[in-house]
Amino acid sequence: MKHLSDPAYQQRIADLMQGAPLQSKAWIAFDQSVEHADNHLPAKYRELTAIAVAVALQCPYCIEKHTVKAKELGISREELAEAVMIASAIRSGATLAYGLQTMEHFRKA
């Protein structure tokens, strides 16, 4: 997988932003407000949350970005592992919930 800094990806980003400039600017502003604002959660917790979500959603770019940033903020290997396992548990729980819906559809059919 190519890195986001790869020139080919940079061109795709530029194409996307040129194609939808209003939405792109709004998304960037939203993303920055979440990542850089002094809110109630400390930066370390925000990064661990971002890692868990990125793992659950399987976004390799987000995983890299937030893991590097979290390490810079001083997270431990154990904190990282726990965040990953929480994401794994939630993801498997969601899969089970969809499985229960599937069973219900089967029962009704």
Backbone torsions as a table, in degrees:
resi	resn	phi	psi	omega
1	MET	NA	134.3	179.2
2	LYS	-77.9	151.4	179.4
3	HIS	-81.7	153.3	-179.9
4	LEU	-61.0	-21.4	178.4
5	SER	-80.8	-6.6	177.4
6	ASP	-60.2	136.4	-178.1
7	PRO	-54.6	-34.2	179.3
8	ALA	-64.2	-41.1	177.7
9	TYR	-70.7	-37.6	177.9
10	GLN	-59.4	-38.2	177.9
11	GLN	-67.5	-38.9	178.4
12	ARG	-64.4	-39.2	177.7
13	ILE	-63.2	-44.8	178.8
14	ALA	-62.3	-41.4	178.5
15	ASP	-61.8	-43.4	-180.0
16	LEU	-63.6	-45.6	-178.3
17	MET	-66.6	-36.4	178.1
18	GLN	-71.7	-32.6	-179.5
19	GLY	-75.2	-30.3	-179.8
20	ALA	-138.5	67.2	-172.8
21	PRO	-64.0	-41.6	-178.7
22	LEU	-63.4	-48.1	-179.3
23	GLN	-66.6	-38.6	179.3
24	SER	-63.0	-46.2	179.2
25	LYS	-63.3	-40.2	179.6
26	ALA	-65.7	-41.6	-179.9
27	TRP	-65.7	-43.0	179.1
28	ILE	-61.4	-44.0	178.9
29	ALA	-62.3	-42.4	178.1
30	PHE	-63.3	-48.4	-179.5
31	ASP	-58.3	-44.4	-179.4
32	GLN	-68.5	-34.8	179.7
33	SER	-67.0	-34.0	178.7
34	VAL	-74.3	-42.7	-175.5
35	GLU	-77.7	-30.3	-170.1
36	HIS	-114.3	-4.1	-177.6
37	ALA	-78.2	147.9	172.5
38	ASP	-85.4	93.6	-179.9
39	ASN	-105.5	-156.8	-177.0
40	HIS	-78.1	-29.5	179.7
41	LEU	-88.2	133.3	174.0
42	PRO	-63.0	154.4	-176.9
43	ALA	-54.2	-39.9	-179.3
44	LYS	-59.9	-43.4	-179.6
45	TYR	-70.1	-36.9	176.9
46	ARG	-61.8	-41.0	179.8
47	GLU	-68.9	-39.6	176.9
48	LEU	-63.7	-39.1	176.2
49	THR	-63.7	-44.4	179.3
50	ALA	-61.4	-39.4	178.1
51	ILE	-63.1	-46.8	-179.2
52	ALA	-60.0	-43.9	178.8
53	VAL	-65.9	-43.3	-179.8
54	ALA	-61.9	-39.3	177.6
55	VAL	-66.0	-46.0	-179.2
56	ALA	-63.1	-37.1	-179.7
57	LEU	-88.1	-7.6	176.8
58	GLN	61.9	49.8	177.9
59	CYS	-102.3	102.7	-175.9
60	PRO	-62.4	-33.0	-179.6
61	TYR	-69.8	-43.1	178.8
62	CYS	-66.6	-39.7	178.1
63	ILE	-58.1	-48.6	-179.4
64	GLU	-63.3	-51.0	-176.1
65	LYS	-58.1	-49.3	-174.3
66	HIS	-77.8	-29.0	176.0
67	THR	-68.0	-44.3	178.6
68	VAL	-62.2	-45.6	-179.4
69	LYS	-64.4	-41.2	179.7
70	ALA	-64.3	-38.9	178.1
71	LYS	-64.3	-39.5	176.7
72	GLU	-61.8	-30.1	179.1
73	LEU	-83.9	-2.4	173.6
74	GLY	95.4	18.6	177.3
75	ILE	-66.4	153.7	178.4
76	SER	-94.4	165.2	175.9
77	ARG	-59.8	-38.2	-179.0
78	GLU	-67.4	-39.2	176.8
79	GLU	-64.8	-42.2	177.7
80	LEU	-61.5	-47.0	-179.6
81	ALA	-60.6	-41.1	179.7
82	GLU	-65.2	-41.2	177.8
83	ALA	-61.5	-42.1	178.5
84	VAL	-63.7	-42.5	-179.1
85	MET	-69.4	-33.7	174.8
86	ILE	-62.8	-46.2	178.2
87	ALA	-60.1	-40.8	179.3
88	SER	-62.9	-42.3	-179.8
89	ALA	-66.0	-42.8	-179.6
90	ILE	-65.9	-42.7	179.9
91	ARG	-62.5	-42.7	-179.6
92	SER	-70.4	-33.3	175.9
93	GLY	-64.2	-40.1	177.7
94	ALA	-65.0	-38.5	177.2
95	THR	-62.3	-42.8	177.4
96	LEU	-61.4	-42.0	180.0
97	ALA	-60.9	-42.6	176.9
98	TYR	-66.8	-33.0	175.4
99	GLY	-63.8	-38.9	177.2
100	LEU	-64.7	-39.5	175.5
101	GLN	-62.5	-40.6	179.0
102	THR	-60.4	-44.1	178.6
103	MET	-61.7	-38.9	179.0
104	GLU	-65.1	-42.9	177.1
105	HIS	-61.2	-41.1	178.8
106	PHE	-63.9	-42.6	-179.6
107	ARG	-62.2	-40.2	-176.9
108	LYS	-77.9	-22.9	-175.2
109	ALA	-73.1	NA	NA
